[in-house]
Amino acid sequence: MAVATGLALRGSEQSERGPAFLLNAHAAMPEESMGGTVRFVANSVPRDSIVPDSVRPDSPSRLLFFQGRSVQPDNTGGGLTVDGAGGLLRIDTDLNVTRLMANIDGRQIASVAAAPDNGLWLVTGEGEVAQVDRHGDMVSNFISGPFMYSVVASDPNGQAWLVRSPDQTGFRPIFGSTPLLAKLSNAGEIEATIGGGYIPKDFLLTHLASAGRIAVTESTIYYAPFIRDEVVALSVAGDTLWVAYRGLPQEKREPRFEVIDGQPLVDYAPVNLAITIGPDNNVYVVSIPGFTTEQSRLDVLDATTGHLLRSTTLDNPLPTLAAGADGRVYAIDEFALLTGVPAEERQPFSEFDLETLTGTRMTSADLVGRVTLVNFWASWCAPCRIEMPALDSLRHSITAPEFQFITMNEDLRPSKAQEFIDEYGFNFPVLLGKSELKAKYHYVGLPFTVLLDRTGRVVERWIGYAGEQQLAGIRAVIMAELSHGPMGAMTGMTDMFAEHEH
């Protein structure tokens, strides 16, 4: 086995899997300083470099990150997360995925964490917060929360905390102080707030400047701000314990409004994407390693000291990663996880009966028996104009007769949709929602793309358009679903019809 210059094998040298880590010959001890009672830790080269394993684990492991998002630990040793557009997932320690249902009137889920008694804390795409029980029924009413949009995380007892979401942002004037984190009571109400949010000179950007992710234990909250090179440990009483830095080059501590070519833009750079506690009780952080959209960086920090223990750069900008109690990291194929979900556990796609642009009608029943890609769009949606030609090219490249592509248009006037279709020469089915689809399907924004299996259940969802990599991911999930064949689909159809009979 070849070893990179300046590195030595470390851990599991006798294993057929190879080493879990490589020793960095140029490792440097962190530099520490004290500011009052707060320890400031400047990390540079860690002792170890992580060697991610591309083979699925053969012993119990926890999924830490799913498509670049944090997976929240649950009380079974597994984890909870949402897929690309709000589907609830539970992943056990064998990395088996179960889709969960929540009876919340079709609202889209943006964030999930474990609640007491095997329930769930949920945050919707509109920023509402609520709790459901283990059956998915509402325990608490939806509240708006202290922030415009929130992310929820909880400790092993189900005690929940909120932080501002980096996935959605908004502009709201902030005068005076604003909290960094909020604690929820078991009734789903704001019980306490701690810390202070970062208020930039352009104070309308306070949400962006204070947004981030958190990981929670019974005694400590670990906060990773979205646009700053920091990881902060706070006690649950609000005391700052330590602040760790890693020397990432793209940090801009002060987001600013700029006007370029007459257009207002926000000048900032993403840094931290996700944070969680690993099964080895260390803090795992996924970040952007610099000025790139092609890679990500995984750092493992000591939960007590903030010292950077090990690190690696990954070619996937939105990685799906698991880890064992020994600290071994596994790079997981997220599409294999998703397509392995049994059809009967998938969420049904809301039924519809809509007029098409050609004057006919299409209903949910017309989709049964075929794998269907559904795209929500509007003529006024700029990303839709970039995405639609790519999706049209994709659908032409898939020749399987059991695959189909349809779109649902949100223009109030069908003439606008017709102009768009004529401009590009598209000939796929266009269903007319007439600006009423968002209320039914609760998508966060356009474009919004959903893949349905042969029974009309949701396989995966995608919000927005992220270019060729996303397109390749969509194609991979389609091909994996087509490979299941019609026999499994017929079983799912039987289950679905049985549900309707009851």
N, C-alpha and C positions, 0 to 999 in steps of 0.2 A: 504494500500500500504506500503510495507516495504521500509525503508530508510536506506541507508548505514550509518555505524557508523561515526560520525563526520560531517555529512551532514544534512542540513535542506532543506525542500521544498522551492522553490523560483520561482515565476512567474506562472500564470495560474493554481493556486491550485484548483480552482473551475471547471476547464475545464475537460470534459470527456477524453481529450487527456492526462491529467496528466501534471506535471510541465515541463517547458521548460529548467529550470536550477535547480541545487541543490547548496545550499550555502556551501562553504568549510569552516568548522570551523577553519582550520589551515591556512587560507589564510594569505599571507604576502605581504606587500607593496613592490613594486619594489625598488631597490637601484639605485640611479641616480648619475652620475658624469658628469662633463663637460670637454671636450677637445677642447679648443678654443670656437667656436660657436656651436659645435656638442654635443648633449645630448646623453650619453651612458646609456642605461637602462638594468639593470640585473633583469629579472623577475624570480620568483620562483613559488609559489603556487598561482593561480589566485583566485579571490573572488568567482567565480562561476564554477561549473562543468556542462557541456552541457549534456542534456538528449535527444539524437536524437529520433525523432518520426518515427516509422516504418510504419505509415499510411500516404498515400499520402495527401498532403495539400488540404484543401477545400477552400482556399482563394489564391489570386495571390501570387506567389512565384517565385524566380529566381533560376535556376539550377546553382550552383556555381562550381561544379567539376563533371566531367564525366570520370569514370574509372581512377580516380587519376589525371586527367589532368584539367587544368584551363578552365573554360568556360568564354569567353570574353563577357562582356555586350554589347548589341546593343541598338539602340535608341528607341526601342519599349518597353524596360523594360525586354526583354528576353535575350537570350544569343546565342553565336556561339561557335562551337567546331568542332573537327574532331573525327571520330571514330577510332578504333584501327589501321586502315591502310589507312587513308586519305580520308574517305568519309565526305563530308561537312554536318553539322547538324545545324539547327536553332531550338531552344527550346523556346516556348512562356511562358507566366506567368502562364498558366494552365498546363505546362509541356507536351504540345503536341509537337511532333517532326516532322519537315519537312526536307527532304533531298534537298540540293541545288545542282545545276549543275554549273560548270565553264568550259568554252570552252578554255581549256589550253592544247590541244593536248595530252590528256591522262596522263599528268604529275600527280604524286602522291602528295597530299597536306599534309604537316606536321604541319602547323599552320595557323590559320585564325583569323582575327579581323575585326571590322566594319570600313568601309571607308566612305568618304562623299557621300551624295546622295544615301544612302542605298546600296552602293557598298561594296566590300570586299577587304581587303588586304590578300594576300596569300603568304605563303612560301612553296616551294616544298621540296620533300625529298632530292633533290640535292643541296638545299640551295639557290635556286633562289627566288627572291622577285618580286611580281607584284601586280597590282590592276585590279579588274574586276568590271564592273558596275552591277546594280541590275538584269540585264538579264544574267549575267555570261560571258559577252563579255569583251575582254581585253581593258583596258583603258591605261595602261602603259606597256612598254616592260619589259621583265624579266631582272633583274640586279643580279649580283653575291653578292652584299652586302659587308660590311666590315669584316664579320666573315665567317669562313668556313661553318658553319650551324647556322641558326638563328631561333628565336621565335619572333613573332610579337604580339604586344598589342597596343590598341589605346584608346584615351580619348573619352568622349561623343561626340566630334565634328568630330571624325574620324582621328585625328592626330595620326600617327603611329610611334612607336618606336621599335627598334630591340635590342635583347640581344642574347648572345650565347646560343645555344640549348643544354640542358643536355641529350636529347634523342639520339643525334648523336654527335660523337666526332671525332677528327682527330689530328694529330701531325704536327705542323708547327713551324719552328723556329721563335721566337719573339726577336727582337733586339730593345732596347729602350722602349718607352712607347707604350701602346695600349689602345684604348678607352674601356669603360665599356658598353656604350649604344650608339645607333645611331638613329637619328631622320630622318624620311622620308619626303620629300616634297610631295605635292599633285600629282606631276608628277612621283612619285615613285623613286626619286633619293635621295641619301644621302645628307641631308641638313646641319646637324651638328652632332657632337659627344660630349658626356659628360662623366665625370668620368674617372677613371683609372682602367684598368683590373688588376687582381692579377697575378703577374708573379712569379711562384715558382722557386726554384733552378733548378729543372729539367724543363727548360723553354719550352720544347716540350709539356708539359702538361698545358700550359697557357689556352688553350681553356677549358679544364676540370675545371681548378681552377677558371675561371671567368664565367662559364656557370651558368644559373639560370633561373628564371621566373620573370616576372614583371607584375604589375597591375598599370594602369595609370588613373589619374584624370586630370582635366584641369591645376592644379597647381603642382601636386606632382606625382612622380614615386616611387613605392614601389618595391624594388628588393630583391628577396630571393635566395641567392646563393645555388647551388646544393649541395655542399659538406661542407658548413660551417654553424654553428649555429648562423645565423644572419638574421635579417630582417632590411633593410636599407631604409629610406625615403630620397629622393633627390628632390630638386626643379627642375623644368624644365630647369632652368638656369645652373644646375649642382652642386648646393650647397648641402652638406650633412646636413640634418636636425636632424635626430636621427638614432641611431643604437640600435636595441633591441636583447637581448640574452635570451635563455630559459633554459640553462643548460643541453642541450642534450649531452649524454655521448659519442656518436660515432664520434664526429667531429674530423677530421684530417685536420688541416689547410693547411698542406703542402703535396700535393700528390707526391708520389715518384715512380720511376721505381724500381722494385726489380726483381732479377733473382732467381727463385725457381725451382729446378730440371732441370736446363738448360733452363727454359722457362721465357721470360720476362713478368712480370705482373705489373699492376699499383696498388699501395697501396692507397686506398681511401675508404670512406664510404659515401653513400648517406644520405643527411639530409632533405633538402626541396624539395618537389615534385611539388607543385603548389601553386599559390597565386592569389587572386582576391578581388575585392571590393564587399561587400554584399549590399543588399538593405537597410540595416540600416547604410550604409556609414562607417562601420568598415572594417578592413583588415582581411581576412580569409586566413589561411595558412594550407596546408596539409603537414605533415612531417613524417619521420620515427622516432618512439619514442625511438629507441635505437638499439641494435644489434639484429634485428629481421627482417624476411621477411613475418611475419604473421599478422602484425598489422600496423596501421597508427595512426597519432595523428592530431587532428584538434585544432588549436589555433585561437582565435579571439583577435585582437589587436586594441587598440584605434588609429585611423589614425593620430591624432594630437600629441599624447604623446609617442606612442610605448608601452604603458602599456598593459600587458596581462590581458584581461578582463575575459575570460573564456576559458575552454579547455576540451577535452575529448580524450580518447583512443578508437579506433575503431578496431574491429576484422578483417575488410576488409583492406588489404594492399593498394588497389586501389579503394577507395570509390567513389560512386556517391551520391552527397549531394545537397540538395536545402535548401534555407532559406527564411523566410518571413521578412517583414519590422520590425516585433517585435523581430527578432533575433532567433526565433524558427528554429531548424535545422531538416531536414527530410532526413532519409536514404532511397534512391530510388533504386528500382530494375532496373538496366540499361538494362537488357534483355527485360523486359516488355516495356521499352521505345522504344527500337529498333524494336521489332517485331510488335509494334503498328503502324509503318509507313506504309501508304497505298502503295500497290504494284506499282501504277503508279508513285510514287514519288521516287522510288528506282533507282539507277544508273544501266543502262544495263551493262552486262559483255561483253567485247569485243568479237566479233564473231571470230571463229576459224575453221579451217579444217586441222586436224593434223593426221599424221600416228601414229599408236599405236605400242607398242613393239612386238605385235603378227602379225604385217603386215597388219592389217585392217586399216580403217580410221574412225575417229569420228569427228563430227561437232557440232556446237552450237545447231542445230536443234534436235540433239539426246538427249539433256538435257530437252527439253520442256515437262512439265507435271510431273516432278519429282523434289523433293528437293535434291539439289546436293552439296556435300562438295568437293571442289577442293583444292588440296594441290600442291604447287610448291616446287620442291626439286632438289637436285643434289647429286651424290654419294660422292663428295668431301666436302659436307656440314656436319660438325660434329654434329650440333644440329639436323639436319634432321635424323641422325641415331638414335638419342634418341627419337625424336618425332614420327617417322613413325610407330614403333611397337605399340605405344599408340593409334594412329589414327586408325590403323588396328583393334585393339581390340575394339575401340569405334564403328567402322562401323559394326562389327560382333554383337555388343550388341543391335543395332537398327534394328529390324526385319520388320519394316514397308515397304511394297513393293514399296511405292512411294519415298523411300530414296535411293540414290546411292552415292558412293564415287569413285572419279577418281583422278588421279594425272597427273601433267605436269612436265616432267623432263627437266632439263637445261644442261645436259651433252652434250658436243659436239659430243662425240662418243656413239652411242646407246649401244655398247658392255659394257660400264661402267655401264649404267643403268641396263642392263641384269644381270651383275655380282651381283649388289646390291640386285635385286629382288630375284635371285636364292639363295643368302646367307641367306636371311630371310624367303624364301618360300612364299612370298606374291603372291596373285592372283587377285589383283584389276587392272582395266584398267590403263595403263601407256601411256600417250601421249608424243610424242617426240618433244621437242621444239628446240633441237640442238643449244642451247645457243642464241636463238633469242627472247625468251619470255620477258626478262626484257625490251627490247626496246619497246615492244607493251603494256605491262601491268604496266610498270613503278613502280614495287615494289622496296622497299628500300633494302631489304635483304632477304635471305632464312633462314629457311623455311617461306613460305607465304601461308596462308590458307584463303579461301573465301567460304562463304556459299551463294548459289544461291537459289532463290525461284523457284516455278514451271514455271514462265515465263522467267527465265534466267536473273533475275535482282539480284543485290547484296543485301543481307540481312545484312551481317557483314563480317569483315575482321580481321585477326590476323597476326601480324608480329612476327617471332621468336617462340620459345616454352618456356613457363613459368611453365611447370609442371602440376601437377594434378589439380590445381585450374583452369588453363586455359582450360584443357580438360573438366572439369565439366561445365565451361561456354559455351564451344562449344556445348556440349550435350544439355544444357538447351535451347540454341537458336534453335538448330535443332528441338527439341521436340515441342517448341512453334510454330515454323513455320509449322511443320506437323499438329499441332492441328487446324490450320486455315481451313483445308479441301480443296477439289478441286474446290468448287464453287467460292470462292474468287479468286482462281488462274485463273479460266476461264475468270473472269472479267478482270483481269490484262492482260491475253493473248490477249483479244479483243482489249484493249487499245494499246498494243504494236504493233499488226498487223496494227491497224489504223494509228499509227505513221509512219510505214514503207510505207504505201500506199501514205502518203503525202510527 
